[in-house]
């Protein structure tokens, strides 16, 4: 027995005053109406309606049950109706988790534009580098950076690829020289991001060859923004996501080294709990970040879930 259908049948029989009228109202056969009501009474263990060939009336239990069934079905109808605006226009609260530096360099500046586009929507943006359990913490979308994401039940969309660049201040290169090949990095002071994959060695690619170089230095820090600050101060050289230093490179505050070598890249993914019934607010945010994050960087595409750090 479909409990919801049986409750609707019971209510409609009472309101129509007959089984035939209820069958017409619900688009069911008279036999189906009788079957649903009989199974409901059997499950409840009480008779809800007294019926003869000429008349039908509620029992005392039926009258009590009808009042509560009407309230339940009306409340469900109201609940369905409340979703109507959300099904037409993104609304409600969107909870987003994203790495700190990516948020500060791109997302936080872009978020007012997103909110202006969708006035019925509110955003709770959580900027932190720890790996969040989306379901447990009620997060709608998480932005994650990785070479390959671990297997999970989550759904992901690849947003962009962030390429790395070796760079430093002109003052540092004036004192210590510009490296010509990756091996020159061994004797230079490297400011390293402690949460990433490049703490102990940096890997480069050129013409099908791969070279990994051990790197060291007196400063290691868990924020890419702090690495950038050290580079701007002329303290050393760093391996940075191009997105974080592109304005400094364009202005000449930093210089790129080893331009003929590729220092690799990191994928940026949007991760969300389910592919089924994705809320409009999540779809709207995904489309927005694809549009925003790919500006001036590598192209984005929808792909399978594919972890590295960019904090």
TORTOR-354007 format. One line per field, with one value per residue (C-alpha): residue in three letters; residue number from 1; x negated, y negated, z negated. Coordinates in steps of 0.1 Angstrom, whole numbers, plus 5000, padded with zeros to 4 digits. Each point is the difference from the previous one (the first is absolute). Example, Ala and Ser with C-alpha at 12.3 -4.5 7.8 and 13.67 -1.06 7.14 Angstrom:
code = (ALA:SER) $
pos = (1:2) $
u = (4877:4986) $
v = (5045:4966) $
w = (4922:5007) $
END
This chain:
code = (UNK:UNK:UNK:UNK:UNK:UNK:UNK:UNK:UNK:UNK:UNK:UNK:UNK:UNK:UNK:UNK:UNK:UNK:UNK:UNK:UNK:UNK:UNK:UNK:UNK:UNK:UNK:UNK:UNK:UNK:UNK:UNK:UNK:UNK:UNK:UNK:UNK:UNK:UNK:UNK:UNK:UNK:UNK:UNK:UNK:UNK:UNK:UNK:UNK:UNK:UNK:UNK:UNK:UNK:UNK:UNK:UNK:UNK:UNK:UNK:UNK:UNK:UNK:UNK:UNK:UNK:UNK:UNK:UNK:UNK:UNK:UNK:UNK:UNK:UNK:UNK:UNK:UNK:UNK:UNK:UNK:UNK:UNK:UNK:UNK:UNK:UNK:UNK:UNK:UNK:UNK:UNK:UNK:UNK:UNK:UNK:UNK:UNK:UNK:UNK:UNK:UNK:UNK:UNK:UNK:UNK:UNK:UNK:UNK:UNK:UNK:UNK:UNK:UNK:UNK:UNK:UNK:UNK:UNK:UNK:UNK:UNK:UNK:UNK:UNK:UNK:UNK:UNK:UNK:UNK:UNK:UNK:UNK:UNK:UNK:UNK:UNK:UNK:UNK:UNK:UNK:UNK:UNK:UNK:UNK:UNK:UNK:UNK:UNK:UNK:UNK:UNK:UNK:UNK:UNK:UNK:UNK:UNK:UNK:UNK:UNK:UNK:UNK:UNK:UNK:UNK:UNK:UNK:UNK:UNK:UNK:UNK:UNK:UNK:UNK:UNK:UNK:UNK:UNK:UNK:UNK:UNK:UNK:UNK:UNK:UNK:UNK:UNK:UNK:UNK:UNK:UNK:UNK:UNK:UNK:UNK:UNK:UNK:UNK:UNK:UNK:UNK:UNK:UNK:UNK:UNK:UNK:UNK:UNK:UNK:UNK:UNK:UNK:UNK:UNK:UNK:UNK:UNK:UNK:UNK:UNK:UNK:UNK:UNK:UNK:UNK:UNK:UNK:UNK:UNK:UNK:UNK:UNK:UNK:UNK:UNK:UNK:UNK:UNK:UNK:UNK:UNK:UNK:UNK:UNK:UNK:UNK:UNK:UNK:UNK:UNK:UNK:UNK:UNK:UNK:UNK:UNK:UNK:UNK:UNK:UNK:UNK:UNK:UNK:UNK:UNK:UNK:UNK:UNK:UNK:UNK:UNK:UNK:UNK:UNK:UNK:UNK:UNK:UNK:UNK:UNK:UNK:UNK:UNK:UNK:UNK:UNK:UNK:UNK:UNK:UNK:UNK:UNK:UNK:UNK:UNK:UNK:UNK:UNK:UNK:UNK:UNK:UNK:UNK:UNK:UNK:UNK:UNK:UNK:UNK:UNK) $
pos = (1:2:3:4:5:6:7:8:9:10:11:12:13:14:15:16:17:18:19:20:21:22:23:24:25:26:27:28:29:30:31:32:33:34:35:36:37:38:39:40:41:42:43:44:45:46:47:48:49:50:51:52:53:54:55:56:57:58:59:60:61:62:63:64:65:66:67:68:69:70:71:72:73:74:75:76:77:78:79:80:81:82:83:84:85:86:87:88:89:90:91:92:93:94:95:96:97:98:99:100:101:102:103:104:105:106:107:108:109:110:111:112:113:114:115:116:117:118:119:120:121:122:123:124:125:126:127:128:129:130:131:132:133:134:135:136:137:138:139:140:141:142:143:144:145:146:147:148:149:150:151:152:153:154:155:156:157:158:159:160:161:162:163:164:165:166:167:168:169:170:171:172:173:174:175:176:177:178:179:180:181:182:183:184:185:186:187:188:189:190:191:192:193:194:195:196:197:198:199:200:201:202:203:204:205:206:207:208:209:210:211:212:213:214:215:216:217:218:219:220:221:222:223:224:225:226:227:228:229:230:231:232:233:234:235:236:237:238:239:240:241:242:243:244:245:246:247:248:249:250:251:252:253:254:255:256:257:258:259:260:261:262:263:264:265:266:267:268:269:270:271:272:273:274:275:276:277:278:279:280:281:282:283:284:285:286:287:288:289:290:291:292:293:294:295:296:297:298:299:300:301:302:303:304:305:306:307:308:309:310:311) $
u = (5000:4988:5008:5001:5024:5022:5002:5010:5026:5015:5002:5015:5027:5011:5000:5018:5024:4996:4975:5010:4995:4966:4990:5009:4982:4968:5000:5001:5023:5028:4982:4968:5018:5016:4967:4980:5026:5003:4962:4998:5027:4982:4967:5016:5021:5032:5029:4999:5033:5033:5013:5031:5013:5018:4979:4966:4991:4969:4996:4989:4964:5004:5011:4970:4976:5014:4993:4963:4996:5013:4974:4972:5009:5005:4966:4983:5017:4988:4965:5000:5012:4973:4974:5016:4979:4968:5008:5003:4973:4970:5008:4993:4966:4971:4972:4966:4966:4969:4962:4990:4976:5023:5028:4980:4986:5031:5031:5005:4997:5024:5026:5018:5006:5014:5024:5011:5009:5022:5017:5020:4968:4977:4965:4980:4964:4977:4963:4978:4975:5012:5018:5037:5026:5027:5029:4992:4994:5028:4979:5016:4968:4963:4972:4970:4966:4983:4980:5024:5030:5004:5028:5031:5038:4999:5005:4975:4997:4965:5000:4965:4963:4976:4965:4969:4973:4966:4995:4982:4994:4976:4979:4995:4989:4978:4981:5000:5005:5028:5001:4995:5009:5019:4968:4990:5028:4979:4979:5028:5022:5034:5031:5022:5037:5002:5034:4994:4983:4968:4985:4968:4996:5013:5007:4996:5008:4986:5000:5011:4974:5008:4976:5005:4978:4996:5007:4994:5000:5005:5037:5029:5036:5035:5014:4993:5007:4972:4977:5009:4992:4966:4993:5010:4976:4972:4994:4999:5017:5032:5021:5034:5034:4999:5034:4987:4971:5011:5006:4966:4984:5018:4989:4964:5000:4992:4981:5007:4970:4994:5027:4991:5008:5035:5004:5032:5036:5027:5036:5027:5033:5035:5012:5036:5019:5023:5006:5038:5023:4971:5015:5003:4977:4973:5003:4999:4969:4982:5008:4987:4967:4993:5006:4979:4971:4991:4995:4963:4992:5002:5034:5026:5020:5025:4983:4999:4988:4964:4958:4959:5006:5004:5006) $
v = (5000:4965:4982:4965:5012:5017:4969:4979:5026:4999:4962:4998:5027:4980:4967:5014:5020:5031:5025:4993:4963:5005:5023:4973:4973:5020:5017:5035:5029:5006:5033:4982:4976:5028:5019:4970:4993:5036:5004:4967:5013:5033:4983:4977:5028:4978:4994:4965:4999:5016:5008:5015:5001:4968:4979:4995:4984:4996:5020:4983:5011:4989:4965:4997:5014:4978:4968:5009:5014:4967:4981:5023:4999:4962:4995:5022:4979:4968:5015:5008:4966:4983:5016:4984:4968:5020:5021:4969:4977:5009:4990:5010:5003:5014:5014:5001:5012:4989:4998:4968:4985:5008:4984:4969:4996:5008:5012:4972:4973:5018:5009:4966:5003:5035:4987:4970:5025:5020:4977:5028:5019:4997:5014:5014:5002:5019:4993:5028:5026:5030:5028:4996:5027:4985:5021:4998:4962:4991:4986:4997:4996:5003:4986:5024:4999:5033:5018:5029:5001:5032:5023:4991:4999:4963:4985:4975:4976:4989:4962:4991:5009:4978:5001:4995:4975:4995:4964:4975:4962:4982:4991:5037:5009:4970:5013:5037:5004:5013:5038:5013:5037:5017:5013:4964:4999:5023:4970:4974:4992:5014:4988:5031:5005:5026:5015:5008:5027:4980:4997:5020:5000:4982:5019:4985:5013:4991:5017:5033:4999:4998:4986:4999:4977:5001:4965:4984:4967:4985:4991:5024:4987:5014:4971:4992:4963:5001:5016:4972:4974:5015:5001:4963:4992:5015:5028:5029:5017:5020:5025:4983:5005:4974:4988:4987:4980:4990:4964:4998:5016:4976:4970:5011:5004:5037:5017:5035:5023:5031:4989:5029:5026:5010:5002:5019:4991:5007:5007:4979:5019:4992:5029:5006:5028:5014:4998:5006:4970:4975:4968:4969:4981:5026:5000:4962:4999:5027:4980:4968:5014:5016:4966:4982:5023:5006:4963:4998:5036:5034:5011:5019:5030:5023:5033:5028:4995:5001:4975:4970:4967:4964:4984) $
w = (5000:5009:4967:5016:5027:4974:4980:5030:5009:4965:5000:5034:4993:4970:5018:5031:4980:5021:5013:5036:4996:4984:5029:5025:4980:4997:5034:4984:5006:4974:4992:4993:4976:4981:4998:4987:4973:4989:4997:4980:4976:4997:4992:4974:4985:5000:5022:5014:5020:4997:5035:5015:5035:4994:4976:4985:4967:4979:4968:4968:5008:5036:4990:4976:5027:5028:4981:4995:5035:5015:4979:5011:5037:5000:4982:5027:5027:4983:4998:5037:5008:4980:5023:5031:4999:4994:5030:5022:4986:4978:4964:4964:4984:5020:4978:5018:4987:5018:4994:4983:5026:5030:4981:4992:5035:5021:4983:4974:5026:5023:4975:5000:5037:4995:4972:5022:5027:4977:4975:4983:4991:4969:4998:4971:5012:4978:5008:4986:5013:4980:5018:4991:4998:5022:4987:4963:5001:5023:5028:5034:5021:4991:5022:4999:5016:5010:5026:4996:4976:4980:5008:4980:5003:5007:5034:5014:5029:5012:5001:5011:5000:4981:5014:4978:5006:4984:4991:4978:4997:5023:4970:4991:5035:5001:4970:5007:5037:5022:5001:5035:4994:4972:4983:4993:4973:4977:4989:4997:4971:5007:4980:4998:4995:4972:5008:5036:5020:5007:4965:5006:5038:5031:5032:5035:5035:5034:5034:4984:4973:4963:4974:4962:4980:4962:4985:4967:4981:4966:5005:5003:4994:5003:5021:5036:4993:4974:5026:5024:4973:4995:5037:5004:4971:5020:4975:5025:5029:4999:5020:5002:5017:5028:4990:4967:5015:5035:4990:4984:5031:5023:4979:4998:4963:5005:5029:5014:5001:5022:5025:5024:4973:4989:4962:5002:4991:4975:5007:4983:4994:4987:4979:4989:4984:5027:5038:4994:4996:4998:4985:5023:4976:5004:5038:5001:4979:5021:5032:4983:4988:5033:5016:4974:4993:5036:5007:5011:4989:5016:5014:4979:5009:4983:4991:4975:4964:4999:4944:4995:4983:5011:4966) $
END
